[in-house]
Amino acid sequence: MNETQIVDIVGWIGAGLVILAYALVSIQKVESKSVAYQLMNLIGGILLIISSMYVKFYQSVLINVIWVAVAIVSIVVSRTKKE
């Protein structure tokens, strides 16, 4: 397997995680404030950043950096409120 194929798989996994997170919230299987939901978005966004950087698709990199930042803030706020 070459580097391009690996990055392609990374991107598909990232896209799958973001879509899965959205689907689970939409069918009310997870809460939008849950750490599980935010972790799926965080990991999915990071994987999409890697994939997008590889192909120099910087618009996607930017939106996924923002996506990841929102997930991080949400996780931090969630953890801070529980303490």
C-alpha positions in Angstrom: 0.0 0.0 0.0 1.5 3.4 -1.0 1.3 6.7 0.9 -1.5 8.1 -1.2 -3.7 5.1 -0.5 -3.0 5.4 3.2 -3.9 9.1 3.3 -7.0 8.3 1.3 -8.1 5.7 3.9 -7.4 8.2 6.7 -9.6 10.7 5.0 -12.5 8.2 4.5 -12.3 7.2 8.2 -12.4 10.8 9.2 -15.4 11.5 7.0 -17.1 8.4 8.3 -16.6 9.5 11.9 -18.0 13.0 11.3 -21.0 11.6 9.5 -21.5 8.9 12.1 -21.4 11.6 14.9 -24.0 13.7 13.0 -26.2 10.6 12.4 -26.1 9.5 16.0 -27.1 13.0 17.2 -29.8 13.3 14.6 -31.5 10.0 15.7 -30.9 10.9 19.3 -28.6 8.1 20.2 -26.0 10.5 21.6 -26.3 14.0 23.0 -24.6 16.9 21.2 -22.9 17.8 24.4 -21.6 14.3 25.1 -17.9 13.6 25.1 -18.4 10.7 22.7 -20.0 12.9 20.1 -17.3 15.6 20.5 -14.5 12.9 20.3 -15.9 11.5 17.1 -15.9 15.1 15.7 -12.4 15.7 17.0 -10.8 12.6 15.7 -12.7 12.8 12.4 -11.7 16.4 11.9 -8.0 15.6 12.6 -8.1 12.8 10.1 -9.7 15.0 7.5 -7.0 17.7 8.2 -4.3 15.1 7.5 -6.0 14.0 4.3 -6.7 17.5 3.1 -3.2 18.8 3.8 -1.8 15.9 1.8 -3.8 16.9 -1.3 -3.3 20.7 -0.6 -7.1 21.2 -0.2 -6.7 24.2 2.2 -10.4 25.2 2.3 -11.1 21.8 3.8 -8.1 22.1 6.2 -9.5 25.5 7.5 -13.0 24.2 8.1 -11.7 21.1 9.8 -9.3 23.1 12.0 -12.4 25.1 13.1 -14.4 21.9 13.6 -11.6 20.4 15.8 -11.3 23.6 17.8 -15.1 23.6 18.5 -14.8 20.0 19.6 -11.9 20.7 21.9 -13.6 23.7 23.5 -16.8 21.6 24.0 -14.9 18.8 25.7 -13.0 21.3 27.9 -16.3 23.1 28.9 -18.0 19.7 29.5 -15.2 18.5 31.7 -15.0 21.8 33.6 -18.7 21.8 34.4 -18.5 18.3 35.9 -15.9 19.2 38.4 
